[in-house]
Amino acid sequence: MSAEADVLIVGAGPTGLTLACDLVRRGITCRIIDRSPGPQEGSRGFGVKPRTLAVFDALDVAGTVLAAARADSHLRVYFGTDLIYTGRSRPTAPTADTPYPDPVSLPQWRTEAILRARLAELGEKVRFGASLTGLDQDADGVTATIAAGGEEETLRVAYLVGCDGGGSTVRKLLGIGFPGRTEEDLRALLADVEVHGPEPRDAVHLWLGTRRMMAVRPWPGAATSQVVVSIAPGQTVEPSVEELSRLVAEHSGRDDIRLGTPTWLSVWRYNLRLADRYRSGRAFLAGDAAHVHSPFGAYGMNTGVQDACNLGWKLALAVRGRAAPGLLDTYEAERRPAGRAALDASDRGLSSAVTPPRVLRPVLRHLVGPLLSRMRARGRDDHPTYHDGPLSVQAVRRTRVRAGDPAPDGVLTTPRGDRIRLYDLYRGPGLTALSFGRDHQVHVGDATPHGVTCDDPDATVRGAFGVRPGTTVLVRPDGYIGLIAPTSGPELPAYLTRVLGTTA
Ligand SMILES: Cc1cc2nc3c(=O)[nH]c(=O)nc-3n(C[C@H](O)[C@H](O)[C@H](O)COP(=O)(O)OP(=O)(O)OC[C@H]3O[C@@H](n4cnc5c(N)ncnc54)[C@H](O)[C@@H]3O)c2cc1C
């Protein structure tokens, strides 16, 4: 049976939508299905991190996301009824090599809507109300069974990617384990709702307490806020506005906070789990289907977007028959350690916030400021690097960036005087080779002798990479640095063989 599409994406959350946009822009045919009848409404993931914005840049949606999002933040922290900290963070100015220095806030439903609109522009749309119920695979492809509108149909594809969230059907059908823990005692009631009371209205209000926590986070341009209230161990809680109001009064110690009718209400339960494998034959897992953890540190959606970005170009090469035999295996080798790192970081963050160590409580007000600055710095530094990954080759010493880091942005000038932006070059479809010469010259190409020698007038680009003349940097189609090596050395052709199976 020949394939009806190159790739089937199961699940149209942020992970599936990012992957769909990335594959379609690379000319790959894909289907994307979601079992829910329409788009998800809950605000959920609000922190969009710098590296995610760089991925959105490649998909041509960074501008739309930034225009809708909020870049500054005003935070007020209470311990019980005491206001112990108040502070504003101002956006960092972008620089030539770092166009997206800060995380920004945007409700997840809005981020998803922007990605869906981009997918539609690219000519593809999500098929809602269609659920994956079975899959079979052989050496040539995958046959998926899809239930939609009371009927079952089969679809033959070359590859399938499960972006179907924590309860992933794909993961279960593949028999991939999801070890970790669920803590019934760590639960929270979540809602998107109008909140009247805490002032100023545009601030994030965070209440800390002994094994209790509450956050009220307003959304840019919306009347509603996201409310997250922890539920005490053993307490039975019905997701209702009455219960929410009761918990809000209990946690804040205030009786003047009024809530409207929630547009979304849900109970969250603490899960910390990592899939045993990210791949089985021609099927892959990405996003929450592969890793779930606490919302602390805002890793969930961002890690899923990065999974999609790592997998997209590799699948595109494989579909075209241009991938080296081991290329698809590097997805798990690079992304599973990143998933593990996100789990560890969010778990540490949650433990210290839910239960501030007893001895520290009297001095908490003095610690909150420095602690938040540290968290903000970490929030920026979201991108896991692939320094030890199978596709990172560092063959010269003492460079400012290393193989496995995201490549910096910058602007070069062509001999005709046109300005070219590095982020635009990295979009691919191929690898980008930057060969640094003398006299501020940079040869830009696709790792063949073709290309163009550009000018780097103030050596800003060379400074951002921190390399000497005579060095070539090879940037992968996901914007990560694959290789840093002497321009005339054997490493460059060897690297191409590692990725493409050929030096051509
Ligand atoms: C309160 C809260 C705050 C959060 N804050 C942040 C944050 O600030 N930053 C951040 O990065 N993350 C945050 N997260 C986590 C983030 O929401 C998730 O990590 C993210 O939604 C995962 O995206 P995904 O696309 O992998 O999966 P999901 O968003 O879960 O999407 C999976 C999709 O698959 C569909 N599906 C499931 N099974 C099937 C099937 N059999 N067939 C077809 N479709 C199927 C579902 O309908 C769903 O639409 C937060 C989460 C919560 C709850």
The ligand as an SDF file (V2000), in Angstrom:
LIG
                    3D

 53 58  0  0  0  0  0  0  0  0999 V2000
   -1.6210   25.2440   34.9090 C   0  0  0  0  0  0  0  0  0  0  0  0
   -0.6250   24.8850   33.8670 C   0  0  0  0  0  0  0  0  0  0  0  0
    0.3500   25.8050   33.5750 C   0  0  0  0  0  0  0  0  0  0  0  0
    1.3100   25.4940   32.6360 C   0  0  0  0  0  0  0  0  0  0  0  0
    2.2560   26.4290   32.3630 N   0  0  0  0  0  0  0  0  0  0  0  0
    3.1700   26.1990   31.4060 C   0  0  0  0  0  0  0  0  0  0  0  0
    4.0810   27.2160   30.9870 C   0  0  0  0  0  0  0  0  0  0  0  0
    4.0730   28.3390   31.5000 O   0  0  0  0  0  0  0  0  0  0  0  0
    4.9520   26.9350   30.0000 N   0  0  0  0  0  0  0  0  0  0  0  0
    4.9640   25.7080   29.4190 C   0  0  0  0  0  0  0  0  0  0  0  0
    5.8280   25.5010   28.5530 O   0  0  0  0  0  0  0  0  0  0  0  0
    4.0940   24.7200   29.7500 N   0  0  0  0  0  0  0  0  0  0  0  0
    3.1860   24.9360   30.7210 C   0  0  0  0  0  0  0  0  0  0  0  0
    2.2630   23.9850   31.0260 N   0  0  0  0  0  0  0  0  0  0  0  0
    2.3200   22.6800   30.3560 C   0  0  0  0  0  0  0  0  0  0  0  0
    1.7000   22.7050   28.9620 C   0  0  0  0  0  0  0  0  0  0  0  0
    0.3520   23.0970   29.0320 O   0  0  0  0  0  0  0  0  0  0  0  0
    1.8190   21.3220   28.3190 C   0  0  0  0  0  0  0  0  0  0  0  0
    3.1440   20.8750   28.4920 O   0  0  0  0  0  0  0  0  0  0  0  0
    1.4710   21.3740   26.8330 C   0  0  0  0  0  0  0  0  0  0  0  0
    0.0880   21.5220   26.6390 O   0  0  0  0  0  0  0  0  0  0  0  0
    1.9080   20.1030   26.1170 C   0  0  0  0  0  0  0  0  0  0  0  0
    1.6290   20.2440   24.7660 O   0  0  0  0  0  0  0  0  0  0  0  0
    1.4200   18.9790   23.8360 P   0  0  0  0  0  0  0  0  0  0  0  0
    1.0910   19.5240   22.4920 O   0  0  0  0  0  0  0  0  0  0  0  0
    2.5990   18.0730   23.9590 O   0  0  0  0  0  0  0  0  0  0  0  0
    0.1800   18.1940   24.4510 O   0  0  0  0  0  0  0  0  0  0  0  0
   -1.3070   18.6930   24.7110 P   0  0  0  0  0  0  0  0  0  0  0  0
   -1.3880   20.1570   24.7950 O   0  0  0  0  0  0  0  0  0  0  0  0
   -1.7960   17.8830   25.8580 O   0  0  0  0  0  0  0  0  0  0  0  0
   -2.0850   18.2580   23.3940 O   0  0  0  0  0  0  0  0  0  0  0  0
   -2.3660   16.9070   23.1070 C   0  0  0  0  0  0  0  0  0  0  0  0
   -3.5290   16.8510   22.1330 C   0  0  0  0  0  0  0  0  0  0  0  0
   -3.6840   15.4940   21.7030 O   0  0  0  0  0  0  0  0  0  0  0  0
   -5.0660   15.2160   21.5660 C   0  0  0  0  0  0  0  0  0  0  0  0
   -5.2390   13.7550   21.6470 N   0  0  0  0  0  0  0  0  0  0  0  0
   -5.0660   12.9530   22.7190 C   0  0  0  0  0  0  0  0  0  0  0  0
   -5.2760   11.6730   22.3910 N   0  0  0  0  0  0  0  0  0  0  0  0
   -5.5900   11.6450   21.0800 C   0  0  0  0  0  0  0  0  0  0  0  0
   -5.9230   10.5950   20.1540 C   0  0  0  0  0  0  0  0  0  0  0  0
   -5.9690    9.3060   20.5150 N   0  0  0  0  0  0  0  0  0  0  0  0
   -6.1950   10.9340   18.8650 N   0  0  0  0  0  0  0  0  0  0  0  0
   -6.1570   12.2410   18.4590 C   0  0  0  0  0  0  0  0  0  0  0  0
   -5.8560   13.2630   19.3050 N   0  0  0  0  0  0  0  0  0  0  0  0
   -5.5630   12.9680   20.5930 C   0  0  0  0  0  0  0  0  0  0  0  0
   -5.7120   15.9850   22.6930 C   0  0  0  0  0  0  0  0  0  0  0  0
   -7.0890   16.2600   22.4150 O   0  0  0  0  0  0  0  0  0  0  0  0
   -4.8650   17.2580   22.7570 C   0  0  0  0  0  0  0  0  0  0  0  0
   -5.4260   18.3230   22.0150 O   0  0  0  0  0  0  0  0  0  0  0  0
    1.2860   24.2390   31.9720 C   0  0  0  0  0  0  0  0  0  0  0  0
    0.2880   23.3100   32.2480 C   0  0  0  0  0  0  0  0  0  0  0  0
   -0.6640   23.6260   33.1830 C   0  0  0  0  0  0  0  0  0  0  0  0
   -1.7410   22.6180   33.4610 C   0  0  0  0  0  0  0  0  0  0  0  0
  1  2  1  0
  2  3  1  0
  2 52  2  0
  3  4  2  0
  4  5  1  0
  4 50  1  0
  5  6  2  0
  6  7  1  0
  6 13  1  0
  7  8  2  0
  7  9  1  0
  9 10  1  0
 10 11  2  0
 10 12  1  0
 12 13  2  0
 13 14  1  0
 14 15  1  0
 14 50  1  0
 15 16  1  0
 16 17  1  0
 16 18  1  0
 18 19  1  0
 18 20  1  0
 20 21  1  0
 20 22  1  0
 22 23  1  0
 23 24  1  0
 24 25  2  0
 24 26  1  0
 24 27  1  0
 27 28  1  0
 28 29  2  0
 28 30  1  0
 28 31  1  0
 31 32  1  0
 32 33  1  0
 33 34  1  0
 33 48  1  0
 34 35  1  0
 35 36  1  0
 35 46  1  0
 36 37  1  0
 36 45  1  0
 37 38  2  0
 38 39  1  0
 39 40  1  0
 39 45  2  0
 40 41  1  0
 40 42  2  0
 42 43  1  0
 43 44  2  0
 44 45  1  0
 46 47  1  0
 46 48  1  0
 48 49  1  0
 50 51  2  0
 51 52  1  0
 52 53  1  0
M  END
$$$$
